[in-house]
Amino acid sequence: MHNMDITKLKIPKDYVVERDAVYNGYQMIVRFPNGYAASLVDHDHSYGLELAVLDSDNKLTYDTPITDDVIGHLTEDAALDLVTQISKL
């Protein structure tokens, strides 16, 4: 069971957002002019609302100040804060 519909997160309009239905849940990718992206998922195989940082090749990156892994069990506010931090890298 998924706690929220991440497709309804209030992402600033100046970012490119892609949304897909996956694994009985959702994935949303938010792309930034700095080349990074935030991948937000909430589906059958995620740790609740989960965030990962993607590089310009759409691959998970583990070497940013944000995290060296994925971050799970996020609240909507925490996820939006991390999205903002990624946009400023």
C-alpha positions in Angstrom: 0.0 0.0 0.0 1.3 3.4 -1.0 0.9 6.3 1.3 0.6 9.0 -1.3 0.3 9.7 -5.0 3.7 11.2 -5.8 2.4 12.4 -9.1 0.7 15.1 -7.1 3.9 16.4 -5.4 4.1 20.2 -5.9 7.3 20.4 -8.0 8.2 23.9 -9.2 7.0 24.4 -12.7 10.4 25.4 -14.1 11.7 21.8 -13.8 11.2 19.0 -16.3 9.1 16.3 -14.8 8.4 12.8 -16.2 5.8 10.6 -14.5 5.2 6.8 -15.0 3.2 4.1 -13.4 5.5 1.3 -12.3 5.2 -1.8 -10.0 1.7 -0.9 -8.8 2.9 2.6 -7.9 4.6 5.6 -9.4 8.0 7.0 -10.5 8.6 10.7 -11.1 11.9 12.1 -12.5 12.6 15.8 -12.0 15.4 17.1 -14.2 17.4 20.2 -13.5 19.5 22.6 -15.6 22.6 21.5 -13.6 22.5 18.0 -15.2 21.2 16.2 -12.1 17.8 14.7 -11.7 15.8 13.4 -8.7 14.0 10.1 -9.1 11.1 9.7 -6.7 9.4 6.4 -6.5 6.6 4.8 -4.4 5.8 1.3 -5.5 5.7 -2.3 -4.5 9.5 -2.6 -4.4 10.4 0.8 -2.8 11.0 1.8 0.8 7.9 3.9 0.9 8.5 7.3 -0.8 12.1 6.9 -2.0 14.5 9.4 -3.6 17.6 8.8 -5.6 20.0 11.2 -7.4 20.5 10.6 -11.1 23.4 12.0 -13.2 23.2 13.5 -16.7 23.2 10.0 -18.2 20.1 9.0 -16.1 22.2 6.7 -13.9 22.1 6.6 -10.1 24.9 8.6 -8.7 26.3 7.9 -5.2 28.8 10.8 -4.9 26.8 13.9 -4.2 26.5 15.7 -0.9 22.8 14.7 -0.9 23.3 10.9 -0.4 25.6 8.0 -1.3 22.5 5.7 -1.7 18.8 5.9 -2.1 16.8 7.6 0.7 13.6 5.8 1.7 10.6 6.3 4.0 10.4 10.0 3.2 7.6 12.4 4.0 6.4 14.7 1.2 8.1 17.7 2.8 11.4 15.8 3.2 11.2 14.7 -0.4 10.5 18.2 -1.7 13.4 19.6 0.5 15.8 17.0 -1.1 14.5 17.9 -4.6 15.4 21.5 -3.9 18.8 20.6 -2.6 19.5 18.5 -5.8 18.4 21.5 -8.0 21.1 23.6 -6.3 24.1 21.2 -6.8 
